[in-house]
Amino acid sequence: MSVAVRYYGGVGPVELEILVADQWRTLRDIRLRALKDSPAAYISEYEVEAARGEENWRDDFALPQWVVARRGERIIGLVRSLQVEGRPADERHLESVWVDPRDRRTGVLRTILRHLTEVEPEVRDWRVWVLDTNAVARNVYDRLGFSPTGESQPLTDGSGRSEIRLGARSERVGRSE
C-alpha cells in the first residue's frame, strides 16, 4: 500500500510504503541487503536471517509497522516502528533502520521518521538502541533530534559490546538540523 510521495533535499521523489504481511519477501530481501551492507551495525547476522522461513518472516508483521522508502522500483530505506511490551503506550521503538549507501545523507531517514510521526500521531516518544561502537549512527540520530536517555544494556553474545538507548520527542523527530 503506497502511502505518499515525499520530496527531500532536492534530489527527487521518494515513495513511502507501509508493508503488509503478504510482502514478507520484500522485507526479507531488504533486511538481508541491509545485513550484508552494514553487518557491524546490527546484532543479527546475515546467515541467521537468511535461514528463516516464510512463517518467521510473516510473524515479524504481528505488531510493528515496517516502512520502506523507494525511488522508482528500488528500495532505498527501511525502518521498523514497534511498540515494546512493558513500555508506555505513547512510545515506539525504531529497529532495523537502514538506508542504501548511495542515498545516505540525502534525507531519506529524516523523511521516513517524519512520516512515522504523521501515521502514528499518538506517539509522543521515539526510542532506538544503537551499538556503543557505532559512532556514525549516533551522529545521524543526533542530527535527527535524538539524545542519550541514560539507558544502556550489554549484548548477550559475549562480545563485550553494549547498546545505548537514544530518544526524541515526537515534535523533534526528523526536524533537528
C-alpha positions in Angstrom: 0.0 0.0 0.0 1.7 3.2 -1.1 1.3 5.9 1.4 2.7 9.1 -0.1 5.3 10.7 -2.3 7.7 13.0 -0.4 10.4 15.3 -1.7 13.6 15.9 0.2 16.8 17.7 -0.3 16.1 18.5 -4.0 17.2 15.0 -5.1 13.8 13.8 -6.3 10.7 12.0 -5.2 10.6 9.2 -2.7 7.6 6.9 -2.3 6.9 5.7 1.3 5.2 2.4 1.8 4.0 0.5 4.9 4.5 -3.1 4.2 1.9 -5.8 4.9 2.4 -9.5 5.7 2.0 -10.6 2.1 5.1 -8.5 1.3 7.3 -10.7 3.6 9.6 -11.4 0.7 10.2 -7.7 0.2 11.0 -7.4 3.9 13.3 -10.4 3.8 15.2 -9.2 0.7 15.8 -5.7 2.0 16.7 -6.9 5.5 19.3 -9.3 4.1 20.6 -6.5 1.9 21.0 -4.3 5.0 22.8 -7.0 6.9 25.2 -7.6 4.0 25.8 -3.8 3.6 26.3 -2.9 7.3 26.9 -6.1 9.3 28.6 -4.3 12.2 25.5 -2.0 12.7 23.2 -4.9 13.7 23.0 -7.6 16.3 21.5 -10.1 14.0 23.7 -11.9 11.4 23.0 -12.4 7.7 23.3 -16.2 7.9 20.7 -16.4 10.7 18.2 -14.2 9.0 18.7 -15.9 5.6 17.8 -19.3 7.2 14.5 -18.1 8.4 11.4 -19.4 6.7 8.2 -17.7 5.4 6.3 -18.2 8.7 9.0 -16.5 10.7 9.1 -13.5 8.3 5.3 -13.2 8.4 5.5 -13.3 12.2 7.5 -10.1 12.0 4.4 -8.2 11.0 2.4 -9.1 14.1 2.9 -5.8 15.9 5.1 -3.3 14.1 4.9 -1.1 11.1 7.6 -1.7 8.5 8.2 1.4 6.4 10.2 1.3 3.2 11.3 4.2 1.0 11.5 3.6 -2.7 12.9 5.6 -5.6 11.2 4.0 -8.5 11.4 0.2 -8.0 14.5 0.4 -5.9 14.1 0.3 -2.1 16.4 2.8 -0.5 15.4 2.7 3.1 13.8 0.6 5.9 12.6 1.3 9.4 10.6 -0.8 11.8 8.3 1.0 14.3 7.4 -1.2 17.3 5.5 -0.8 20.5 7.6 -2.7 23.1 5.7 -4.7 25.7 6.0 -3.1 29.1 6.8 0.4 27.7 4.4 3.3 27.6 1.7 3.2 25.0 2.8 6.5 23.6 6.3 5.3 22.9 7.7 3.5 19.9 11.0 1.8 19.3 12.8 2.0 16.0 14.6 -1.1 14.7 16.2 -2.4 11.6 17.0 1.1 10.4 18.9 1.1 7.1 19.4 3.5 4.2 21.1 2.4 0.9 24.7 3.7 0.9 24.0 5.6 -2.3 21.2 7.5 -0.6 22.7 8.3 2.7 22.9 11.9 3.8 20.1 12.9 1.4 17.2 13.0 3.9 15.7 9.5 3.4 15.8 8.6 7.1 14.5 12.0 8.0 11.6 11.6 5.6 10.7 8.2 6.9 10.8 9.4 10.5 8.6 12.4 9.8 6.2 10.1 8.0 6.0 7.8 11.1 5.2 10.8 13.3 2.3 11.5 10.9 0.9 8.0 10.7 1.3 7.4 14.4 0.2 10.7 15.9 -0.5 9.1 19.3 3.2 8.5 19.8 5.0 11.2 21.9 8.4 9.5 22.4 10.6 7.6 19.9 13.4 5.4 21.0 16.2 3.5 19.3 19.1 1.3 20.6 22.4 1.9 19.0 25.6 -0.2 19.4 28.0 1.7 21.6 30.7 1.3 18.8 28.5 2.8 16.1 29.6 6.5 16.2 28.2 7.1 12.7 24.7 6.1 13.8 24.9 8.1 17.0 25.8 11.2 14.9 23.0 10.6 12.5 20.4 10.3 15.3 21.9 13.4 17.0 21.2 15.3 13.8 17.7 13.9 13.7 16.8 15.2 17.2 17.7 12.2 19.3 19.8 12.3 22.5 21.0 9.6 25.0 18.4 8.6 27.6 21.0 7.3 30.0 19.9 3.7 29.5 22.3 1.0 28.2 22.4 -2.7 28.0 25.1 -5.3 27.3 24.7 -7.6 24.4 24.4 -11.3 25.4 26.6 -12.5 22.6 29.8 -12.5 24.6 31.3 -9.8 22.5 31.6 -7.3 25.4 29.6 -4.8 23.3 26.6 -2.9 24.6 23.8 -0.7 23.3 22.8 2.7 24.3 19.3 4.0 24.1 18.6 7.3 22.3 15.3 9.1 22.5 13.4 12.0 21.0 10.1 13.7 21.5 7.7 13.4 18.5 7.8 17.1 17.7 11.6 16.9 17.4 12.0 13.7 15.4 13.5 14.4 12.0 13.2 18.1 12.5 16.5 18.9 14.0 19.1 20.2 11.6 
